[in-house]
Each structure stands twice: as structure tokens, then as C-alpha cells.
Amino acid sequence: MLAFLTNEMKTILNTIKDGLYLADERGVTLWLNDTSEQQLGYKREEIIGKSADQLEEAGVFTPSITKLVIEKKQSVSRVQASNGGQFLAVGRRIEMPQGDAYILVQVKDISETVRSSLRLEKAEELINQYWKQIQSLKISDRKNPNQLIGSSHKHQQTIDAIHQVAMFDATVLLQGETGVGKSKYAHEIHHRSLRKNEPFIQVNCGALPANLIESELFGYMRGASSGANTSGKIGLIEKAGGGTIFLDEVGELPIELQPKLLQFLQEKQFFPIGSNEPYFSDARVIAATNQQLSELVKARKFREDLYYRLHVIPIEISPLRERSEDIGQLIQHYLTIYNQRYKKDVSLSTDCLSYLQSYDWPGNIRELENLVERLVITANSTQIYRKDLPAPFSSITPVKIPNIPELNHPFSLRDHLAKIEKEYLHSAIHEHKTTRQAAQSLGISQSAFVRRTQKYNLH
């Protein structure tokens, strides 16, 4: 019946990597090569003599390409599942010169190709997801009023410290001058923590009257005080449960309330006003101060035990004058914000920007932000020059360089430098009305300027 299929031809066909399957025009299996055996997972003897219907019903392959060729009377190609693999099967009808007809199916294993394609699709899907997340983060950053700006070494050290502790629930104490952005750093800690989807509640301990701060923090029971809400009040510490409570200016907390905060830090429990039963809150505490709490402890204005409870992870935030590399970035950041807010297109001249970068910024980032907002609002053109700066910026002029004495006699370097420093200080005093302006003209802090003038008895 298969006289044309000699042993030599079978040997050759058995070396082919593609599966070859031969059936008669009724769909009965006549022969298959070694590769087809491996693809199907059956011995040749188990397949030969079986019809396409029988093999399909037995689940040997799905669908039967042989059946489709017979039904359609034309060549057919399909992806076929068999023996746990994926195969591309191409079936065609072959008519012999003597009038016999056969169905030949060539089968290529595409399992790895399909797996690679699926991996590629999955990778593309992940890339699209990540891209959307990145875009979302960019949009979020543009809208985020607490975004931290800067690339200086000191700023990066602070960011690294914050990111290192954010995932842990330990108490953090942020220390730094007024205006350095302590609340922004507190927000960053919360945002980087596992609590980021829970409340972040900020309390300024210095802004609340002493007689109200206890009820604000700890709440009170129904009827606990005259004039109070008759149904009682939930305190901010309880509201921050699961999240973070940020105690700004914690050094201003009245001494008589400090034991209640200490108890909460130690036990996560507190007593609302009028309650004999303790309440629980797992709020994380981040505190901030612009004072030296250790000095307040010495002055008996702050409890030592509370100080150590707050001082678990102290993080010092540098003043802006110590990270001058960030001034330009901050100015540009706030220009973008306020240009968008007030629908303007204002920029600073190179001279103006350079001048502001040399300014001492005693009010730190808050002073810088306020200045930029003011400049954008009051600008009469799209370019702001140094002459457009308001006081005190416009009234600050560099100190004149004094005459440096010639070294025409034996003179120690220390004495020589001291004489030059004294001349500079003397010149700055006469050039400016205030010690603050004089200090700014020399690029030093006001306190440093005062110490140096006292050193040389300059008034």
C-alpha cells in the first residue's frame, strides 16, 4: 500500500526535526516518523490504523488537522495541542499519479516559541504597568506640595537617613531651624512607611493655647468639661491610630502635659480627659523642634525621660545656608509652582539668581518660597532683575575690600590674617545699618559676625 515509502526514505524522514504524519483519504493513520512519535507521546504501533476521529476523541491531538483537510478539501494550518506541547500543524492533500490520495501533516514544535511569546507579552504588560506608575509618580510629584528638592551632599544625607528609618515604627525626632521644612520631611517618612495609606495628622504644639492642647491631643469624655461638646471629643492621637502623628515644635509642649505624652510613647495608652479607663492607639510619633531639647532639659522646661523617648532616632536638618547648591533648584521649583498657580511665565535673570544664591536665608526654605511667590505676583514683566528684589534683599551690598597692609616687616601669618579679618569687619559695620546685613555681605551668620566683632572690640 505504501510501496512509494521505501525503507531508505523512512530512514531519511526519521531524521527530520519536524513531525510527519501520513493518513489515507478516509483519515486512517498509515505512518508517522520518529519525531511525530515524540510529539504525540505514543508509539507508532499505537497510532497506525487509528482514524482521525478516534485519535481526536482519545485526546491524542486537538484539533485533528487530518479531519479539517478532508472536510475542507484544501490545505489547513492550525496551532495544535498535544502531549502538553504547542505545535504548528500544516496539513495538505496529496494525489498520486495512480489516483490514490493521502493526507500529509507536517508538525513543528512551537512550544518554546509560544512560551517566549507569552513571556514577551507579560514583559510588555509589566513595562506598560511600570510606565503608567512612573507617569503617575511624576504627576504626583508635580502636585505634591511636600516634595523634597535638592541634590547637595547634606540634603542627600538627610534623605538617606529618612528612607533608612521610614519602614520602622521607631519614634523620629527632626531637629532644625525654623523654615527648613521639617513638616515636609515628616510627610516623606510617613509616605515611605507601611502606614502611608493611613492618616497623617500634624499638630503644632506651639500654636495651641496650653488649656486646649490636652483636649486636642488626648480628647475628652462626654460632659468632662464645661462648655465642651456634650458628646465628648476624640483626640488627635486616637484619630491618628494606624497612621502617624507629627508633633511639631514639641519643645513648646507644656511641662504638665509631658507625662501623658511619655505614657503614650511607652505604652501606646492614654487617658482622655474625664476617663478612668486607658485608651489605645498605635499611632507612630514623629516629633520636630527648632530648639535644643537638651538645653531645655537642663533648664527644667522639658522632662529628661521624655527627651530620651523622643530621641530614639534624631535627624538633623541642615539650614539652607549650609546647602547653597540647592538654592537654585528650590527657586526654580517654586517658580514653576507659582507660575502655574497665578498663570504667569516669570523667570529670574542670571544676575538676580546668582545674587540670591549668595544670600544667607535666615528664614530658610520658608523665606525663599515666600520671596518667590511675592516676585511672581508683583512682576510687571516676564524677567525679574536684581533691582526688582524687595527689601532687605535690595539693600544688601557686598562689603568693600579693605586695603591689605604690605608685609615690610616681620609679621606672623596669624597676626596678618587677624588684621585682614578686622579690616573686613570694620568695613562691613560702616557699610550696613544692621549686623544682619553686614553678616550677609560677608557670607557668614549673624551670630558669627557678632562673635568676631566682640573679639576685636568693634562697635
SULQUILIN-V358720 format. One record per pair of residues at least 6 apart in sequence whose ideal C-beta (glycine too) atoms are under 7 Angstrom apart, sorted by sequence separation. I is the first residue (numbers start at 0). GAP is how many residues later the second one is. D is the distance in whole Angstrom. If there is no record, write none. Layout:
i=I gap=GAP d=D
i=I gap=GAP d=D
This chain:
i=22 gap=6 d=5
i=23 gap=6 d=6
i=36 gap=6 d=6
i=54 gap=6 d=6
i=55 gap=6 d=6
i=68 gap=6 d=7
i=94 gap=6 d=5
i=140 gap=6 d=5
i=175 gap=6 d=6
i=189 gap=6 d=6
i=262 gap=6 d=7
i=263 gap=6 d=5
i=295 gap=6 d=4
i=338 gap=6 d=6
i=360 gap=6 d=6
i=431 gap=6 d=4
i=438 gap=6 d=6
i=12 gap=7 d=6
i=22 gap=7 d=6
i=36 gap=7 d=6
i=39 gap=7 d=7
i=55 gap=7 d=7
i=68 gap=7 d=5
i=78 gap=7 d=6
i=79 gap=7 d=5
i=93 gap=7 d=7
i=164 gap=7 d=6
i=222 gap=7 d=7
i=262 gap=7 d=6
i=270 gap=7 d=6
i=271 gap=7 d=6
i=296 gap=7 d=5
i=319 gap=7 d=7
i=338 gap=7 d=6
i=360 gap=7 d=6
i=438 gap=7 d=5
i=441 gap=7 d=7
i=21 gap=8 d=5
i=46 gap=8 d=7
i=55 gap=8 d=4
i=67 gap=8 d=4
i=92 gap=8 d=6
i=93 gap=8 d=5
i=173 gap=8 d=5
i=204 gap=8 d=7
i=207 gap=8 d=6
i=219 gap=8 d=6
i=221 gap=8 d=6
i=223 gap=8 d=7
i=236 gap=8 d=6
i=252 gap=8 d=7
i=269 gap=8 d=7
i=21 gap=9 d=5
i=54 gap=9 d=6
i=78 gap=9 d=6
i=79 gap=9 d=4
i=221 gap=9 d=6
i=235 gap=9 d=6
i=268 gap=9 d=4
i=269 gap=9 d=6
i=292 gap=9 d=6
i=374 gap=9 d=5
i=406 gap=9 d=7
i=428 gap=9 d=6
i=431 gap=9 d=6
i=438 gap=9 d=7
i=21 gap=10 d=7
i=92 gap=10 d=6
i=93 gap=10 d=5
i=189 gap=10 d=5
i=221 gap=10 d=4
i=259 gap=10 d=6
i=268 gap=10 d=7
i=296 gap=10 d=5
i=427 gap=10 d=4
i=430 gap=10 d=7
i=435 gap=10 d=5
i=438 gap=10 d=4
i=20 gap=11 d=5
i=55 gap=11 d=7
i=64 gap=11 d=6
i=76 gap=11 d=7
i=77 gap=11 d=6
i=147 gap=11 d=6
i=173 gap=11 d=6
i=220 gap=11 d=5
i=268 gap=11 d=6
i=269 gap=11 d=7
i=334 gap=11 d=7
i=434 gap=11 d=6
i=437 gap=11 d=6
i=19 gap=12 d=7
i=31 gap=12 d=6
i=51 gap=12 d=4
i=76 gap=12 d=7
i=90 gap=12 d=6
i=91 gap=12 d=6
i=173 gap=12 d=6
i=219 gap=12 d=6
i=267 gap=12 d=6
i=334 gap=12 d=7
i=19 gap=13 d=4
i=64 gap=13 d=6
i=76 gap=13 d=5
i=186 gap=13 d=7
i=202 gap=13 d=7
i=219 gap=13 d=5
i=267 gap=13 d=6
i=293 gap=13 d=7
i=427 gap=13 d=6
i=18 gap=14 d=7
i=51 gap=14 d=4
i=52 gap=14 d=7
i=90 gap=14 d=4
i=202 gap=14 d=7
i=218 gap=14 d=5
i=267 gap=14 d=6
i=292 gap=14 d=5
i=404 gap=14 d=6
i=427 gap=14 d=6
i=434 gap=14 d=6
i=20 gap=15 d=5
i=31 gap=15 d=6
i=51 gap=15 d=5
i=62 gap=15 d=6
i=64 gap=15 d=7
i=75 gap=15 d=5
i=218 gap=15 d=5
i=434 gap=15 d=6
i=18 gap=16 d=5
i=19 gap=16 d=6
i=74 gap=16 d=7
i=88 gap=16 d=6
i=89 gap=16 d=5
i=218 gap=16 d=3
i=373 gap=16 d=7
i=403 gap=16 d=6
i=15 gap=17 d=6
i=17 gap=17 d=6
i=18 gap=17 d=3
i=30 gap=17 d=7
i=62 gap=17 d=7
i=74 gap=17 d=4
i=171 gap=17 d=6
i=217 gap=17 d=4
i=330 gap=17 d=7
i=16 gap=18 d=6
i=28 gap=18 d=5
i=29 gap=18 d=7
i=41 gap=18 d=6
i=61 gap=18 d=7
i=88 gap=18 d=5
i=214 gap=18 d=6
i=216 gap=18 d=5
i=423 gap=18 d=6
i=13 gap=19 d=5
i=15 gap=19 d=6
i=28 gap=19 d=5
i=60 gap=19 d=5
i=61 gap=19 d=5
i=182 gap=19 d=6
i=215 gap=19 d=7
i=216 gap=19 d=6
i=217 gap=19 d=6
i=218 gap=19 d=6
i=12 gap=20 d=5
i=13 gap=20 d=4
i=18 gap=20 d=5
i=28 gap=20 d=6
i=39 gap=20 d=6
i=86 gap=20 d=5
i=87 gap=20 d=5
i=215 gap=20 d=6
i=216 gap=20 d=6
i=264 gap=20 d=6
i=27 gap=21 d=7
i=28 gap=21 d=5
i=39 gap=21 d=7
i=60 gap=21 d=4
i=86 gap=21 d=7
i=401 gap=21 d=4
i=59 gap=22 d=7
i=68 gap=22 d=4
i=86 gap=22 d=6
i=87 gap=22 d=5
i=330 gap=22 d=7
i=401 gap=22 d=6
i=27 gap=23 d=5
i=67 gap=23 d=7
i=68 gap=23 d=7
i=86 gap=23 d=6
i=161 gap=23 d=6
i=165 gap=23 d=5
i=286 gap=23 d=5
i=26 gap=24 d=5
i=64 gap=24 d=4
i=68 gap=24 d=6
i=84 gap=24 d=6
i=85 gap=24 d=5
i=428 gap=24 d=7
i=26 gap=25 d=4
i=65 gap=25 d=6
i=85 gap=25 d=5
i=327 gap=25 d=6
i=330 gap=25 d=6
i=398 gap=25 d=6
i=401 gap=25 d=5
i=4 gap=26 d=6
i=26 gap=26 d=7
i=64 gap=26 d=4
i=84 gap=26 d=4
i=161 gap=26 d=6
i=165 gap=26 d=4
i=166 gap=26 d=6
i=161 gap=27 d=6
i=165 gap=27 d=5
i=166 gap=27 d=7
i=236 gap=27 d=6
i=399 gap=27 d=5
i=424 gap=27 d=6
i=1 gap=28 d=6
i=85 gap=28 d=4
i=398 gap=28 d=5
i=424 gap=28 d=6
i=1 gap=29 d=6
i=22 gap=29 d=7
i=162 gap=29 d=6
i=326 gap=29 d=7
i=327 gap=29 d=6
i=345 gap=29 d=7
i=398 gap=29 d=4
i=428 gap=29 d=6
i=326 gap=30 d=5
i=345 gap=30 d=5
i=354 gap=31 d=5
i=399 gap=31 d=6
i=420 gap=31 d=7
i=424 gap=31 d=6
i=343 gap=32 d=6
i=351 gap=32 d=6
i=398 gap=32 d=6
i=425 gap=32 d=6
i=69 gap=33 d=7
i=202 gap=33 d=6
i=236 gap=33 d=6
i=323 gap=33 d=6
i=345 gap=33 d=5
i=351 gap=33 d=5
i=424 gap=33 d=6
i=68 gap=34 d=5
i=337 gap=34 d=6
i=341 gap=34 d=6
i=348 gap=34 d=6
i=350 gap=34 d=7
i=351 gap=34 d=5
i=358 gap=34 d=7
i=396 gap=34 d=7
i=421 gap=34 d=5
i=200 gap=35 d=5
i=329 gap=35 d=6
i=333 gap=35 d=5
i=337 gap=35 d=5
i=341 gap=35 d=6
i=343 gap=35 d=7
i=346 gap=35 d=7
i=348 gap=35 d=7
i=350 gap=35 d=5
i=147 gap=36 d=6
i=345 gap=36 d=6
i=346 gap=36 d=6
i=347 gap=36 d=5
i=348 gap=36 d=5
i=65 gap=37 d=5
i=234 gap=37 d=6
i=249 gap=37 d=4
i=330 gap=37 d=7
i=334 gap=37 d=6
i=338 gap=37 d=6
i=344 gap=37 d=5
i=351 gap=37 d=7
i=145 gap=38 d=4
i=200 gap=38 d=6
i=244 gap=38 d=5
i=246 gap=38 d=7
i=249 gap=38 d=7
i=250 gap=38 d=4
i=329 gap=38 d=6
i=333 gap=38 d=4
i=337 gap=38 d=4
i=345 gap=38 d=6
i=26 gap=39 d=5
i=65 gap=39 d=6
i=200 gap=39 d=4
i=243 gap=39 d=6
i=248 gap=39 d=7
i=249 gap=39 d=5
i=320 gap=39 d=5
i=333 gap=39 d=7
i=26 gap=40 d=6
i=64 gap=40 d=5
i=147 gap=40 d=6
i=198 gap=40 d=6
i=240 gap=40 d=4
i=241 gap=40 d=6
i=242 gap=40 d=6
i=243 gap=40 d=5
i=244 gap=40 d=6
i=245 gap=40 d=5
i=246 gap=40 d=4
i=247 gap=40 d=5
i=248 gap=40 d=6
i=250 gap=40 d=4
i=320 gap=40 d=6
i=145 gap=41 d=4
i=198 gap=41 d=5
i=212 gap=41 d=7
i=237 gap=41 d=6
i=239 gap=41 d=7
i=240 gap=41 d=6
i=248 gap=41 d=7
i=261 gap=41 d=7
i=319 gap=41 d=4
i=330 gap=41 d=6
i=334 gap=41 d=7
i=395 gap=41 d=5
i=39 gap=42 d=6
i=40 gap=42 d=4
i=145 gap=42 d=7
i=202 gap=42 d=7
i=204 gap=42 d=6
i=217 gap=42 d=6
i=240 gap=42 d=5
i=243 gap=42 d=6
i=250 gap=42 d=6
i=394 gap=42 d=7
i=398 gap=42 d=4
i=22 gap=43 d=5
i=26 gap=43 d=6
i=38 gap=43 d=6
i=39 gap=43 d=6
i=199 gap=43 d=6
i=202 gap=43 d=7
i=204 gap=43 d=7
i=205 gap=43 d=4
i=213 gap=43 d=5
i=237 gap=43 d=5
i=239 gap=43 d=4
i=261 gap=43 d=6
i=265 gap=43 d=7
i=397 gap=43 d=6
i=398 gap=43 d=6
i=38 gap=44 d=6
i=197 gap=44 d=4
i=198 gap=44 d=4
i=199 gap=44 d=5
i=200 gap=44 d=5
i=201 gap=44 d=4
i=202 gap=44 d=6
i=203 gap=44 d=5
i=204 gap=44 d=5
i=209 gap=44 d=5
i=212 gap=44 d=6
i=236 gap=44 d=5
i=261 gap=44 d=5
i=264 gap=44 d=5
i=319 gap=44 d=5
i=395 gap=44 d=5
i=396 gap=44 d=7
i=24 gap=45 d=7
i=197 gap=45 d=3
i=200 gap=45 d=7
i=202 gap=45 d=7
i=203 gap=45 d=6
i=204 gap=45 d=5
i=250 gap=45 d=6
i=257 gap=45 d=5
i=260 gap=45 d=6
i=318 gap=45 d=6
i=319 gap=45 d=6
i=391 gap=45 d=7
i=395 gap=45 d=6
i=38 gap=46 d=7
i=199 gap=46 d=7
i=201 gap=46 d=6
i=205 gap=46 d=4
i=236 gap=46 d=6
i=254 gap=46 d=6
i=194 gap=47 d=7
i=204 gap=47 d=5
i=261 gap=47 d=6
i=38 gap=48 d=6
i=194 gap=48 d=5
i=204 gap=48 d=5
i=224 gap=48 d=6
i=257 gap=48 d=5
i=319 gap=48 d=7
i=194 gap=49 d=6
i=223 gap=49 d=5
i=223 gap=50 d=3
i=220 gap=51 d=6
i=250 gap=51 d=6
i=217 gap=52 d=5
i=219 gap=52 d=5
i=220 gap=52 d=7
i=217 gap=53 d=7
i=218 gap=53 d=4
i=219 gap=53 d=4
i=220 gap=53 d=4
i=189 gap=54 d=4
i=217 gap=54 d=5
i=219 gap=54 d=5
i=220 gap=54 d=5
i=217 gap=55 d=7
i=214 gap=58 d=6
i=213 gap=59 d=6
i=185 gap=60 d=4
i=249 gap=60 d=7
i=182 gap=63 d=7
i=182 gap=65 d=6
i=181 gap=66 d=7
i=38 gap=68 d=6
i=38 gap=70 d=6
i=35 gap=71 d=6
i=24 gap=76 d=4
i=26 gap=76 d=7
i=24 gap=77 d=7
i=23 gap=78 d=6
i=24 gap=78 d=7
i=22 gap=79 d=7
i=359 gap=79 d=7
i=21 gap=80 d=6
i=22 gap=80 d=4
i=359 gap=80 d=5
i=358 gap=81 d=7
i=21 gap=82 d=6
i=20 gap=84 d=4
i=357 gap=85 d=7
i=359 gap=85 d=7
i=19 gap=86 d=6
i=20 gap=86 d=7
i=17 gap=88 d=5
i=18 gap=88 d=4
i=17 gap=89 d=6
i=194 gap=89 d=6
i=17 gap=90 d=5
i=170 gap=94 d=6
i=188 gap=97 d=6
i=185 gap=100 d=5
i=185 gap=102 d=7
i=181 gap=106 d=4
i=173 gap=112 d=7
i=177 gap=112 d=5
i=176 gap=113 d=6
i=170 gap=114 d=5
i=171 gap=114 d=5
i=172 gap=114 d=5
i=173 gap=114 d=4
i=174 gap=114 d=6
i=175 gap=114 d=7
i=168 gap=115 d=5
i=320 gap=124 d=7
i=184 gap=132 d=6
i=181 gap=135 d=6
i=172 gap=137 d=5
i=179 gap=137 d=5
i=170 gap=138 d=7
i=172 gap=138 d=6
i=170 gap=139 d=6
i=174 gap=139 d=6
i=179 gap=139 d=6
i=172 gap=140 d=7
i=175 gap=140 d=6
i=179 gap=140 d=7
i=170 gap=141 d=5
i=171 gap=141 d=5
i=172 gap=141 d=5
i=173 gap=141 d=6
i=174 gap=141 d=5
i=175 gap=141 d=3
i=169 gap=142 d=5
i=170 gap=142 d=7
i=174 gap=142 d=7
i=176 gap=142 d=5
i=169 gap=143 d=5
i=171 gap=143 d=6
i=173 gap=143 d=6
i=175 gap=143 d=7
i=164 gap=148 d=5
i=161 gap=153 d=7
i=160 gap=154 d=5
i=157 gap=157 d=7
i=157 gap=159 d=6
i=157 gap=160 d=7
i=153 gap=164 d=4
i=153 gap=168 d=6
i=154 gap=168 d=5
i=153 gap=169 d=5
i=151 gap=171 d=4
i=154 gap=171 d=6
i=149 gap=173 d=6
i=151 gap=173 d=4
i=150 gap=174 d=7
i=151 gap=174 d=5
i=150 gap=175 d=7
i=149 gap=176 d=4
i=148 gap=177 d=7
i=150 gap=178 d=7
i=149 gap=179 d=6
i=148 gap=180 d=5
i=148 gap=181 d=5
i=148 gap=184 d=5
i=178 gap=184 d=5
i=179 gap=184 d=5
i=180 gap=184 d=5
i=178 gap=185 d=3
i=179 gap=185 d=6
i=177 gap=186 d=7
i=178 gap=186 d=6
i=176 gap=187 d=6
i=178 gap=187 d=3
i=178 gap=188 d=6
